[in-house]
Amino acid sequence: MRIRTLLTALATVTTAVGGLALAGPAGASPTAASPTAAFADPSKAPGGNFDLSVWQLQEPVGSPGKPTTIPSSRLQGASGFQDDYFYTDKRDGAMTFWAPEKGVTTPNSNYARSELREMNRNGGAADWSLGGSHKLQATLRVVSVTKNVCVGQIHLGSGGSSTKPLVELYYRANGDIVLGTENSPDGGQTLHNVGHVSVGKTWNYTIGVSGGDTIDLTVNGSTTHYDIPSSFFPYKQYFKAGSYNQSSSSSTTNGARVGFYGLTVSHG
């Protein structure tokens, strides 16, 4: 199995194959979902604590319809890229994403985002088939949200003309966690209530695909499964994670701020 770990292991920590590496607040301890753990350095840019060589960043700035994209080469290292939309929280080392309600959006969305897009280590865009096993594991907390924010996705890649996501994991302002599964590449989404966590509290999720036809979701240890419609089978996929705000207005102060303590992508 090829493991892409979004957290650079400290010299004293060895990350086991298949394990979930985590960064956490000072004083935190490993959990059942975290057989190994390392803590981020709040003085470093995200690239000094996390392995960002397998991600690129999209921000809610740029020209209309063309948000600014930061390549992995600029994200990496202790002095790597950070700004008001993507930075290390100086209190606990969380890799933090801020997406206001007013911001530059992609042509196919009305909502701004500060979000990572999965890449290959050779610099190419990740684009994997549904066969096999694929997992996105995260530990995070939603620091603030106006209405609703998407914190994880499986998105359609090559194989057709659709630009829809297969899966979106939402966090509502009332604390509800909701999974959206796309009905077909043409659109339409079915919503599933999958958990509840108060704003500001830490939680974890795993979004996965197995057997080529099943979505596997685990939220705080509770697992559910969903069939993938056959209309998606021709498409390849990639993961996304961060703060994809799901509300818009003229405000640059309202929005969604999300901090990640751990993120692991695996394919096998």
C-alpha positions as CSV (number, residue, x, y, z in Angstrom):
1,M,0.0,0.0,0.0
2,R,1.3,3.5,-0.9
3,I,0.8,5.8,2.0
4,R,0.7,9.6,1.6
5,T,1.0,11.2,5.1
6,L,0.1,14.8,5.5
7,L,2.2,15.1,8.7
8,T,6.0,15.1,8.7
9,A,7.1,12.6,11.4
10,L,9.3,14.1,14.1
11,A,12.7,12.4,14.5
12,T,11.5,10.5,17.6
13,V,8.3,9.3,15.9
14,T,8.0,6.4,13.4
15,T,4.7,6.3,11.5
16,A,3.6,2.7,11.0
17,V,2.3,1.7,7.5
18,G,-1.5,2.1,7.6
19,G,-1.3,4.3,10.7
20,L,-2.9,7.8,11.0
21,A,-0.3,10.4,12.0
22,L,-1.8,13.3,14.0
23,A,-0.8,16.7,15.1
24,G,-2.6,18.0,18.2
25,P,-2.7,20.6,20.9
26,A,0.0,20.5,23.6
27,G,-0.9,17.9,26.2
28,A,-2.9,15.8,23.8
29,S,-2.3,12.1,23.8
30,P,-2.6,9.4,21.1
31,T,-6.1,7.9,20.6
32,A,-7.3,4.6,19.4
33,A,-7.4,6.0,15.9
34,S,-3.9,7.4,16.4
35,P,-1.4,4.6,17.1
36,T,1.4,7.1,16.6
37,A,1.2,10.8,17.2
38,A,3.4,13.9,16.7
39,F,2.7,17.5,17.6
40,A,3.0,20.4,15.2
41,D,5.3,23.3,15.9
42,P,3.2,26.5,16.1
43,S,6.1,28.6,15.0
44,K,6.4,26.9,11.6
45,A,4.4,27.4,8.4
46,P,2.0,24.5,7.7
47,G,4.7,23.0,5.3
48,G,7.1,22.7,8.3
49,N,4.7,20.4,10.1
50,F,2.9,18.7,7.3
51,D,4.0,16.9,4.2
52,L,2.4,19.1,1.5
53,S,4.2,17.5,-1.4
54,V,1.0,15.6,-2.4
55,W,-1.3,18.6,-2.3
56,Q,-1.8,22.0,-4.0
57,L,-3.8,24.8,-2.4
58,Q,-6.7,26.8,-3.9
59,E,-7.5,30.1,-2.3
60,P,-10.5,32.6,-2.4
61,V,-8.5,35.3,-4.2
62,G,-7.4,35.9,-7.7
63,S,-9.4,37.1,-10.8
64,P,-13.1,36.3,-11.3
65,G,-13.5,32.6,-12.1
66,K,-9.8,31.9,-11.6
67,P,-8.9,31.5,-8.0
68,T,-5.2,31.6,-7.0
69,T,-3.6,28.1,-6.9
70,I,-0.4,27.5,-4.8
71,P,1.7,24.6,-6.0
72,S,3.1,22.0,-3.6
73,S,6.6,23.3,-4.2
74,R,5.7,26.7,-2.6
75,L,3.8,25.0,0.3
76,Q,6.6,22.9,1.6
77,G,9.1,23.7,4.4
78,A,9.1,25.5,7.7
79,S,9.1,28.8,5.8
80,G,6.7,27.7,3.2
81,F,3.7,29.6,2.0
82,Q,1.1,30.9,4.4
83,D,-1.2,33.9,4.5
84,D,-4.5,35.0,5.9
85,Y,-6.4,32.1,4.2
86,F,-3.9,29.3,5.0
87,Y,-1.7,29.4,8.0
88,T,-0.5,27.7,11.2
89,D,-2.6,28.4,14.3
90,K,-0.1,29.9,16.8
91,R,-2.0,28.4,19.7
92,D,-2.0,24.7,18.8
93,G,-0.2,24.2,15.5
94,A,-3.4,23.4,13.5
95,M,-3.1,23.8,9.7
96,T,-5.9,26.4,9.3
97,F,-8.1,27.3,6.3
98,W,-10.2,30.4,6.2
99,A,-12.9,31.0,3.5
100,P,-15.0,34.1,3.7
101,E,-18.4,34.4,2.2
102,K,-17.1,36.9,-0.3
103,G,-14.3,35.6,-2.4
104,V,-13.1,34.5,-5.8
105,T,-14.8,31.2,-6.9
106,T,-14.3,28.6,-9.6
107,P,-16.5,28.9,-12.7
108,N,-18.7,26.0,-11.5
109,S,-19.3,27.2,-7.9
110,N,-20.9,30.2,-6.2
111,Y,-18.8,29.6,-3.0
112,A,-15.3,30.6,-2.0
113,R,-12.8,28.0,-0.7
114,S,-9.4,27.6,0.9
115,E,-8.9,24.0,0.1
116,L,-6.2,21.4,-0.7
117,R,-6.4,19.3,-3.9
118,E,-4.8,15.9,-4.0
119,M,-1.7,15.6,-6.2
120,N,0.9,13.0,-7.1
121,R,4.4,13.2,-5.8
122,N,5.6,13.8,-9.4
123,G,3.6,17.0,-9.6
124,G,0.8,15.7,-11.6
125,A,-2.9,15.9,-10.6
126,A,-4.1,12.8,-8.7
127,D,-6.6,10.9,-10.8
128,W,-7.3,7.4,-9.4
129,S,-9.9,4.7,-10.5
130,L,-12.6,3.5,-8.2
131,G,-11.1,0.0,-8.0
132,G,-9.0,-0.9,-5.0
133,S,-9.1,0.9,-1.6
134,H,-8.8,4.6,-1.2
135,K,-9.0,6.6,2.1
136,L,-8.9,10.1,3.3
137,Q,-8.6,10.3,7.1
138,A,-8.7,13.6,9.1
139,T,-8.7,15.0,12.6
140,L,-10.1,18.5,12.7
141,R,-12.2,21.1,14.3
142,V,-14.4,23.8,12.8
143,V,-13.4,27.0,14.6
144,S,-16.2,29.1,13.1
145,V,-18.9,28.8,10.4
146,T,-21.7,31.0,9.3
147,K,-24.0,28.4,7.9
148,N,-22.3,25.4,6.4
149,V,-18.8,24.2,5.3
150,C,-17.5,21.3,3.3
151,V,-14.5,19.8,5.0
152,G,-13.7,16.8,2.8
153,Q,-14.5,15.6,-0.8
154,I,-14.1,12.8,-3.3
155,H,-14.3,14.7,-6.5
156,L,-14.7,13.5,-10.1
157,G,-11.6,13.6,-12.2
158,S,-11.1,12.4,-15.8
159,G,-13.5,10.1,-17.6
160,G,-16.3,12.4,-18.6
161,S,-17.5,16.0,-18.8
162,S,-19.0,16.3,-15.3
163,T,-17.3,18.5,-12.7
164,K,-19.4,17.3,-9.8
165,P,-18.1,15.8,-6.5
166,L,-18.9,12.1,-5.8
167,V,-19.0,12.9,-2.1
168,E,-19.0,16.0,0.1
169,L,-18.8,16.0,3.9
170,Y,-20.5,19.0,5.4
171,Y,-20.4,20.6,8.9
172,R,-23.5,22.8,9.7
173,A,-23.5,25.8,12.1
174,N,-25.7,23.8,14.5
175,G,-23.0,21.1,14.8
176,D,-24.6,18.5,12.5
177,I,-22.3,16.5,10.3
178,V,-23.9,15.6,7.0
179,L,-22.7,13.5,4.1
180,G,-23.8,14.5,0.6
181,T,-23.6,11.7,-2.0
182,E,-24.2,12.7,-5.7
183,N,-27.0,10.9,-7.4
184,S,-25.4,11.0,-10.9
185,P,-22.7,12.9,-12.7
186,D,-25.4,15.1,-14.0
187,G,-26.2,16.3,-10.5
188,G,-28.6,15.9,-7.6
189,Q,-27.4,15.1,-4.1
190,T,-28.8,12.9,-1.3
191,L,-28.0,14.1,2.2
192,H,-27.3,11.7,5.2
193,N,-27.0,12.9,8.8
194,V,-23.9,11.1,10.2
195,G,-23.0,12.9,13.4
196,H,-23.1,15.9,15.7
197,V,-20.1,17.8,17.2
198,S,-20.3,21.3,18.8
199,V,-18.5,24.1,17.1
200,G,-14.9,24.3,18.3
201,K,-14.7,20.6,19.3
202,T,-12.2,18.2,17.7
203,W,-13.5,15.2,15.7
204,N,-12.4,12.8,13.1
205,Y,-13.6,11.3,9.8
206,T,-12.5,8.7,7.2
207,I,-14.0,9.0,3.7
208,G,-13.2,5.9,1.7
209,V,-14.0,3.9,-1.5
210,S,-13.8,0.1,-1.5
211,G,-14.6,-2.6,-4.0
212,G,-15.0,-0.1,-6.8
213,D,-18.7,0.5,-5.9
214,T,-19.0,1.4,-2.2
215,I,-18.4,4.7,-0.3
216,D,-17.3,4.0,3.3
217,L,-17.7,6.8,5.9
218,T,-16.5,6.8,9.5
219,V,-17.2,9.7,11.8
220,N,-15.9,9.5,15.4
221,G,-15.9,5.7,15.2
222,S,-19.3,5.2,13.6
223,T,-19.2,3.7,10.1
224,T,-21.8,3.8,7.3
225,H,-21.7,2.6,3.7
226,Y,-23.3,3.9,0.5
227,D,-23.6,2.4,-3.0
228,I,-21.9,4.3,-5.9
229,P,-24.2,4.6,-8.9
230,S,-22.9,2.8,-12.0
231,S,-23.0,6.1,-13.9
232,F,-19.8,7.1,-11.9
233,F,-17.8,4.0,-12.9
234,P,-16.1,5.6,-15.9
235,Y,-14.8,8.4,-13.8
236,K,-11.5,8.7,-12.0
237,Q,-11.4,10.5,-8.7
238,Y,-9.3,12.7,-6.3
239,F,-9.5,13.9,-2.7
240,K,-10.0,17.4,-1.4
241,A,-9.9,18.8,2.2
242,G,-10.0,22.2,3.8
243,S,-12.7,24.9,4.2
244,Y,-15.1,25.0,1.2
245,N,-17.6,27.5,2.5
246,Q,-21.2,26.8,1.5
247,S,-22.7,30.3,1.9
248,S,-22.1,33.6,0.1
249,S,-22.7,37.2,0.8
250,S,-20.9,40.6,0.5
251,S,-19.1,39.9,3.8
252,T,-15.4,39.4,4.0
253,T,-15.6,38.7,7.8
254,N,-18.3,36.1,7.9
255,G,-17.2,32.6,6.7
256,A,-15.8,29.3,7.7
257,R,-12.5,28.6,9.5
258,V,-11.3,25.0,9.9
259,G,-8.2,23.7,11.6
260,F,-6.7,20.3,10.8
261,Y,-4.5,18.3,13.2
262,G,-4.1,15.3,11.0
263,L,-4.7,14.2,7.4
264,T,-3.7,11.0,5.7
265,V,-4.4,9.7,2.2
266,S,-3.9,6.1,1.3
267,H,-4.3,4.0,-1.8
268,G,-4.0,0.3,-2.1
